[in-house]
């Protein structure tokens, strides 16, 4: 069951990343053309690009966990005896789970506080809480990814190295 959900979530993450990147690139290009060629800038384009980059950053947390491409200290793997590396990886996963839990908790509080205030974005006039919702959502995605990595590690499966995953892309 984890595998099916993992694959579906990976497709959703990758697809949303491609879509948001395309939106950001196309709107930035269109904004430059409209501003410098036609002297008629799109007042809302910068805000859409900014929100796209914010959402891509938070979705990227989960993708980084899936691909094993987050920053790690490989020096510890070299210095620690082989039998203790599993313990180090478990500690790293537990710390990741704590961080993801903090994203869910504090991001959820920020989302609810902003929702109560009814704050709207300056150009698009959409609720700012809709943008802040990505924080607890990315925390939930990260919790799943770290939980899945924990289960794989407990089952003795090797978590894919980041270089292999990055080459596969």
Secondary structure by P-SEA (a helix, b strand, c coil): caaaaaaaaaaaaaaaaaaaaaaaaaaaaaaaaaaccccccccaaaaaaaaaaaaaaaaaaaaaaaaccccccccccccccccaaaaaaaaaaaaaaaaaaaaaaaaaaaaaaaaaacccccccccccccccaaaaaaaaaaaaaaaaaaaaaaaccccccaaaaaaac
